[in-house]
Amino acid sequence: MGYLINGVQVDADDEGFLLEADFSREASEAIAQAEGIVLTDEHWLVIEYLRERFRDDGQTPNFRNMVKDFEQEHPGTDWKARLYDLFPNQPARQGVRVAGLTKPFGKGGY
């Protein structure tokens, strides 16, 4: 499995996670299209958050920590529900996939 990004076939595992992280806008757009997601500004907010955490921590946060961080950084939204609106197939996994990152540890990024 893989994705066509900028005319280059990029390898992914059997769940659609890239084997090597790709922080380009084109990678997220290609993966989102394959997932049936039309990216909005809120999607990009989540993508940039996940990429930043991946760069800083070497891994992505689990769903509980994602919700906590978004509630602190962007209050006034029910982020638990909103993250599922944006990435309905498990935000801590589908969001990571669309962000162009490698497979998270354990279930849901734990």
C-alpha positions as CSV (number, residue, x, y, z in Angstrom):
1,M,0.0,0.0,0.0
2,G,1.1,3.5,-0.6
3,Y,0.2,7.0,-1.8
4,L,1.1,9.1,-4.8
5,I,2.6,12.3,-3.4
6,N,4.0,14.8,-5.9
7,G,4.2,12.1,-8.6
8,V,6.2,9.8,-6.3
9,Q,4.9,6.5,-4.9
10,V,5.4,6.6,-1.1
11,D,5.2,3.4,0.9
12,A,2.7,2.9,3.7
13,D,2.0,-0.1,5.9
14,D,-1.1,-2.2,5.6
15,E,-3.1,0.3,7.7
16,G,-2.1,3.2,5.6
17,F,0.5,4.8,7.9
18,L,3.6,6.1,6.1
19,L,6.7,4.1,6.8
20,E,8.7,7.4,7.0
21,A,7.0,10.7,8.2
22,D,6.3,13.3,5.5
23,F,5.5,16.8,6.8
24,S,4.5,18.2,3.5
25,R,1.1,19.7,2.7
26,E,0.9,17.5,-0.4
27,A,1.3,14.3,1.8
28,S,-1.6,15.3,4.0
29,E,-3.7,16.2,1.0
30,A,-3.1,12.9,-0.8
31,I,-3.7,10.8,2.4
32,A,-6.9,12.8,3.2
33,Q,-8.2,12.3,-0.3
34,A,-7.6,8.5,0.1
35,E,-9.5,8.7,3.5
36,G,-12.4,10.6,1.9
37,I,-11.7,13.7,4.0
38,V,-11.8,17.3,2.6
39,L,-9.3,19.3,4.7
40,T,-10.5,22.4,6.5
41,D,-8.7,24.9,8.7
42,E,-9.6,22.8,11.7
43,H,-8.1,19.7,10.1
44,W,-4.9,21.7,9.6
45,L,-5.0,22.8,13.2
46,V,-5.0,19.2,14.3
47,I,-2.4,18.1,11.7
48,E,0.0,20.8,12.8
49,Y,-0.6,19.9,16.5
50,L,0.1,16.2,15.8
51,R,3.2,17.0,13.8
52,E,4.6,19.3,16.5
53,R,4.0,16.6,19.2
54,F,5.7,14.0,16.9
55,R,8.7,16.3,16.4
56,D,9.0,17.2,20.1
57,D,8.1,13.9,21.7
58,G,9.0,11.3,19.0
59,Q,5.5,10.0,19.1
60,T,1.9,11.2,18.9
61,P,-0.4,11.7,21.9
62,N,-3.3,9.4,22.8
63,F,-6.9,10.6,22.3
64,R,-7.3,11.6,26.0
65,N,-4.2,13.9,25.8
66,M,-5.3,15.3,22.5
67,V,-8.6,16.4,24.0
68,K,-7.0,17.8,27.1
69,D,-4.4,19.8,25.0
70,F,-7.1,21.2,22.7
71,E,-9.4,22.1,25.5
72,Q,-6.5,24.1,27.1
73,E,-5.2,25.7,24.0
74,H,-8.6,26.3,22.3
75,P,-11.3,26.5,25.0
76,G,-15.0,26.8,24.2
77,T,-15.3,23.8,21.9
78,D,-16.3,20.2,22.8
79,W,-13.1,18.8,21.4
80,K,-13.9,15.2,22.2
81,A,-16.9,15.4,19.8
82,R,-15.2,17.8,17.3
83,L,-12.1,15.6,16.9
84,Y,-14.4,12.7,15.9
85,D,-16.3,15.0,13.5
86,L,-13.0,15.8,11.8
87,F,-11.4,12.3,11.9
88,P,-14.3,9.8,12.4
89,N,-12.2,6.7,12.3
90,Q,-10.4,7.3,15.6
91,P,-8.8,10.8,15.7
92,A,-5.6,9.6,17.4
93,R,-5.0,7.2,14.5
94,Q,-6.8,8.6,11.4
95,G,-5.5,12.1,12.3
96,V,-1.9,10.8,12.6
97,R,-2.3,9.0,9.2
98,V,-3.6,12.2,7.5
99,A,-0.8,14.2,9.2
100,G,1.7,12.0,7.3
101,L,3.2,10.4,10.3
102,T,4.2,6.9,11.2
103,K,2.0,4.4,13.0
104,P,1.4,5.4,16.7
105,F,2.4,3.2,19.5
106,G,-0.4,0.8,20.8
107,K,-4.1,1.4,20.5
108,G,-5.1,5.0,19.8
109,G,-1.5,6.3,20.1
110,Y,-0.8,5.1,23.7
